[in-house]
Amino acid sequence: MTHEERQFIVSVKEGKPQWNLLGVPGIENLPTVQWKLLNIGRMTQREHREALRKLRDYLGV
């Protein structure tokens, strides 16, 4: 996985996707991506912080 791909995944988990990191036209319109963002928005701050920490540790970002 490239550094840009890892950064993109983290940006999605942060709730602020950096679409330009992937260079895939229309990715922001995919139902799976929208569903993920919706679920991230429903997390408590504590859940979100912990999930983001675990993801960063796993990806080494």
N, C-alpha and C positions, 0 to 999 in steps of 0.2 A: 504494500500500500504506500502510495506516495505521501510526502509531507502535506501537499495540498489536499489530498483526499482525507487525511486525518484531521486537518484543520477544518475542512468542510463539515465533517461529522460532529466535531466539537461545536462549531458555530450553530448547527441545527439544534443540538442539545441545549445551547445557551438561549435558544429561541430567536436568534438573529442570524438566519442562514446567509452565508456569503456565497450566493449562487455562482458568482464569477470564478470561484476556485475550481469548479468542475468543468465549466465550458460545455455543459449539456443544455441545449436549447429546450425550454419548456419544462425543465425539471420542477420548477416551483408550482406547476399545475398538476403534478401527479397526485392522485388520491392518497397514496401511501405517505407521501411527504406531508400533505396537508393534515392527515390523520395524526401523524407523529407530532406535528407542531401543536395540534389541538390537545393531545394528551400531555405534552410538556407544559402547556398553559394551565392545565388542571392540577399540576403538582403543587404541593405546599412548598414554601421557600426552603424548608429544611430538606424535604425529599429531593428537590431540585439541586441543591448544593451538593448533597451526598452523591447523587447519580452523576453529576458533572465531575466531581472529584474522582469517582471510580473510573469513569470513562477516560479522563485525562491520564490517570495512572496506567490504565490498560494500554492505551495508545502511545504512551510515552511523549505526550505533548505538554 
